[in-house]
Amino acid sequence: MPLVVIAGPTATGKTELSILLAERIGGEIVSADSVQVYRFLDIGSAKPTAEEKRGIPHYMIDVVEPDANFTVFDFQSMARKHIKDIHSRGKFPILVGGTGLYIKALIDEYTFRSGKYNEGVRKQLQDELSRFGKEHLYRKLQGIDPERARKLHINDTKRIIRALEYYYLTGESISRQEELTLQHNSPYNLIMIGLTMRRELLYSRINRRVDLMLQKGLLQEVSSLLERGYSSNLKSMQSLGYRHMLMFIQKVWDWDKAVSAFKQDTRKFAKRQMTWFKADKRITWFEIEADMKLEPILDSICLKVAGY
């Protein structure tokens, strides 16, 4: 089954390109964004509006409540069903987003023996952290998955716990799972497109994007979520932008500090995204310039699509 993938850092124009492409090839869009899956988190996740969608069906947006424990396994299973359905109706699926792990889990043979995390396992590991310290957990990971341990700093307890939890739930190390996915045995015929741009231009676009989110009412959106009873400690509420507005609401930061940190953290996030996607050599990259017309990129993608 053919599948177009449009990936890249935040603020590079993936949404606009995907909608233009969908209009050209009779496509439907599957979002690969770990924040857009949550209802009510609209402005900070840059969900396309009804006007921006221009009638193109979008999937994997607004699928769970903000307090849901939504996993990569959940995304993989739900998104694959949508892609199968899109194909069955003679349409062309377009996977769009910047959450690298979501994309990898979907397009490669990334298998899960257990999709749900186990609260008991996580609590036990957190208790061990409190009682015995981070060195204890790190040594445990070194014994189970030395390769993963080498990649993690001893202070990165969140990822250390995640790696241990994965092993206890699946009987397999994360490193082994990653080794298998590097074989790129995809169930799809992939057309992978990546968007990038000069750092100065990207950072300028990120700053403007943050300013626009604030103008649209991101602070009010976060306040509304709190009024609905959603905890500030939820994973969804710790997403980019949301945690920064919370720091202002909780009077930890003043407004200027919250905005500055939001922009800086988004720039750092874009850099991490680029590092992730650059590792996948299947991606054909296009550099976006200021005020650039997208037709040449669309023409190139359409030529690739015509082969299927």
C-alpha positions in Angstrom: 0.0 0.0 0.0 1.4 3.4 -0.9 1.8 6.0 1.8 3.1 9.6 1.6 4.9 10.8 4.7 5.5 14.5 5.2 7.8 15.1 8.1 10.2 17.7 9.6 10.6 20.2 12.3 7.7 22.4 13.6 6.9 25.6 11.7 8.2 24.4 8.4 4.9 24.4 6.6 4.0 20.7 6.7 0.3 21.3 7.2 -0.1 23.6 4.3 1.9 21.3 1.9 -0.2 18.3 3.0 -3.5 20.0 2.3 -2.3 21.2 -1.1 -1.1 17.7 -2.0 -4.3 16.1 -0.8 -6.3 18.4 -3.1 -4.1 17.4 -6.0 -4.0 13.6 -5.6 -7.3 12.9 -3.9 -5.7 12.4 -0.5 -6.8 12.2 3.1 -4.6 13.2 6.0 -3.5 11.3 9.1 -1.9 13.5 11.7 1.3 12.3 13.5 1.3 14.8 16.3 1.4 13.7 19.9 -0.5 16.8 21.1 -3.1 17.1 18.4 -4.6 13.8 19.6 -6.0 15.5 22.7 -9.3 17.3 22.6 -9.4 21.0 23.7 -5.6 21.4 23.1 -6.2 23.4 19.9 -4.1 26.5 19.8 -0.9 25.2 21.3 -0.9 22.2 19.1 -1.5 24.2 16.0 -4.5 22.1 14.9 -5.7 23.1 11.4 -9.0 24.9 11.5 -12.0 23.8 9.5 -11.2 26.7 7.1 -7.6 25.6 6.8 -8.6 21.9 6.1 -10.6 23.1 3.1 -12.8 20.0 3.2 -9.9 17.5 3.3 -10.7 14.7 5.9 -8.2 14.6 8.8 -7.7 11.8 11.2 -5.9 11.3 14.6 -7.0 14.7 15.8 -9.2 15.1 18.9 -9.3 11.4 19.5 -8.9 11.3 23.4 -9.5 13.5 26.4 -6.6 15.5 27.9 -6.4 13.1 30.9 -6.1 10.0 28.7 -3.0 7.8 28.8 -2.4 7.8 25.1 0.5 5.6 24.0 2.6 5.1 20.8 0.8 1.7 20.6 -2.6 3.4 20.6 -1.4 5.7 17.8 0.0 2.9 15.7 -3.1 0.7 16.0 -5.6 3.6 15.4 -3.7 5.2 12.6 -3.1 2.0 10.7 -6.8 1.3 10.7 -7.5 4.8 9.2 -4.8 4.2 6.5 -6.4 0.9 5.6 -9.8 2.5 5.4 -8.5 5.4 3.2 -7.0 2.8 0.8 -10.2 0.8 0.7 -12.1 3.8 -0.6 -9.6 4.5 -3.3 -8.1 7.6 -1.6 -4.4 8.3 -1.0 -3.3 8.5 2.7 -0.9 11.2 3.7 0.8 11.0 7.1 1.8 14.4 8.3 3.6 15.5 11.5 6.6 16.1 13.6 6.4 13.3 16.2 9.2 11.1 15.1 8.4 8.1 17.2 4.7 8.1 16.1 5.9 8.1 12.4 8.5 5.3 13.0 6.0 3.1 14.9 3.5 3.4 12.1 5.7 3.0 9.0 8.1 0.3 10.2 7.5 -3.1 11.8 7.6 -1.6 15.3 5.9 -4.2 17.4 4.4 -4.1 20.9 3.8 -7.1 23.1 2.0 -4.8 25.5 0.6 -1.5 24.4 -0.5 -0.2 27.8 1.9 0.9 30.5 1.5 -0.8 33.8 0.8 1.5 36.7 2.2 -1.1 39.2 5.5 -1.4 37.4 6.0 2.3 37.0 5.1 2.9 40.7 7.6 0.3 41.8 10.3 1.9 39.7 9.5 5.4 41.1 9.5 3.9 44.6 13.0 2.5 44.0 14.1 5.9 42.7 12.9 7.5 45.9 14.4 4.8 48.2 17.6 4.0 46.5 18.4 6.9 44.2 19.0 7.4 40.5 22.3 5.4 40.6 20.4 2.3 41.6 18.1 2.5 38.6 20.9 3.4 36.3 22.9 0.3 37.3 19.8 -1.8 36.8 19.5 -0.4 33.3 23.2 -1.1 32.6 22.6 -4.7 33.4 19.5 -5.1 31.3 20.2 -2.8 28.3 23.8 -1.5 28.4 23.5 0.2 25.0 20.5 2.2 26.1 22.3 3.1 29.4 25.2 4.5 27.4 22.9 6.9 25.5 21.2 8.2 28.7 22.6 10.5 31.3 22.2 9.3 34.9 20.1 12.3 35.7 17.6 11.4 32.9 15.5 9.4 35.3 12.3 9.8 33.2 13.8 7.9 30.2 15.7 5.4 32.5 12.4 4.5 34.1 10.7 4.2 30.7 13.5 1.9 29.4 13.2 -0.3 32.5 9.4 -0.4 32.3 9.5 -1.4 28.6 11.8 -4.3 29.4 9.6 -5.5 32.3 6.5 -5.3 30.2 7.8 -6.9 27.0 10.8 -9.0 28.0 12.8 -7.1 25.4 15.1 -4.1 25.6 14.3 -0.9 23.8 17.7 -1.2 22.1 16.7 -4.5 20.6 13.4 -3.0 19.4 15.2 -0.1 17.8 17.6 -2.5 16.1 14.7 -4.3 14.6 13.1 -1.1 13.3 16.4 0.0 11.7 15.8 -2.8 9.2 13.0 -0.7 7.8 10.6 -3.5 7.0 7.7 -1.3 6.3 4.2 -2.6 5.5 3.8 0.4 3.1 5.3 1.6 -0.1 6.7 4.8 1.2 7.1 8.2 -0.3 8.9 10.1 2.4 9.2 13.9 2.2 11.1 16.1 4.7 10.8 19.9 4.9 13.7 22.0 6.3 14.9 25.6 6.2 17.8 27.7 7.2 18.1 28.0 10.9 17.7 31.8 11.0 14.5 31.5 9.0 13.1 28.6 11.0 13.8 30.4 14.3 12.1 33.5 13.0 9.0 31.5 12.0 8.9 29.8 15.3 9.0 33.1 17.1 6.1 34.4 14.9 4.2 31.2 15.4 4.4 31.5 19.2 3.3 35.2 19.0 0.4 34.1 16.9 -0.6 31.4 19.4 -0.6 33.9 22.2 -2.7 36.3 20.1 -5.2 33.6 19.4 -5.7 33.0 23.1 -3.4 30.2 24.3 -3.4 31.5 27.8 -7.2 31.5 27.9 -7.2 27.9 26.4 -4.9 26.7 29.3 -7.1 28.5 31.9 -10.2 26.9 30.4 -8.6 23.4 30.7 -7.9 24.0 34.3 -11.5 25.2 34.8 -12.7 22.0 33.3 -10.9 20.2 36.0 -7.9 18.9 34.2 -4.7 18.7 36.3 -1.7 20.7 35.5 0.4 17.6 36.0 -1.1 15.7 33.1 1.2 14.7 30.3 -0.9 16.7 27.8 -0.6 19.8 30.0 3.2 19.5 30.0 3.3 19.9 26.3 5.1 22.8 24.6 3.3 26.1 25.3 0.9 24.6 27.8 3.5 24.1 30.5 4.8 27.6 29.8 1.4 29.2 30.3 1.0 27.1 33.5 4.2 28.6 34.9 2.7 32.0 34.3 -0.7 31.1 35.8 1.0 29.6 38.8 3.1 32.8 39.2 6.4 31.0 38.9 7.4 33.1 35.9 6.3 36.5 34.8 4.9 36.9 31.3 8.1 37.9 29.5 9.9 34.9 31.0 7.1 32.5 30.0 7.0 33.7 26.4 10.8 33.7 26.2 11.1 30.2 27.5 8.2 29.0 25.2 10.1 30.3 22.1 13.5 29.0 23.3 12.1 25.5 24.1 10.3 25.4 20.7 13.6 26.1 19.0 15.3 23.4 20.9 12.5 21.0 20.1 12.8 21.8 16.4 16.5 21.0 16.6 15.8 17.6 18.2 13.2 16.9 15.5 15.7 17.6 12.8 18.3 15.3 14.4 15.7 12.5 14.5 14.5 12.8 11.0 17.9 13.3 9.4 18.8 9.8 10.6 16.2 8.3 8.3 17.9 8.1 4.8 14.6 7.3 3.1 13.5 10.9 3.4 13.8 13.2 0.4 14.5 16.7 1.7 13.2 20.0 0.4 14.6 23.3 1.7 11.9 25.9 2.2 12.8 29.5 1.5 10.9 32.6 2.6 7.8 33.3 0.5 8.6 30.2 -1.6 6.0 28.7 -3.9 5.2 25.1 -3.1 4.3 24.0 -6.6 7.8 22.6 -7.5 7.7 20.4 -4.4 4.1 19.3 -5.1 5.1 18.5 -8.7 8.0 16.4 -7.5 5.8 14.5 -5.0 3.1 13.9 -7.6 5.6 12.4 -10.0 6.6 9.9 -7.2 2.9 9.2 -6.5 2.2 8.6 -10.2 4.4 5.5 -9.9 1.8 3.8 -7.7 
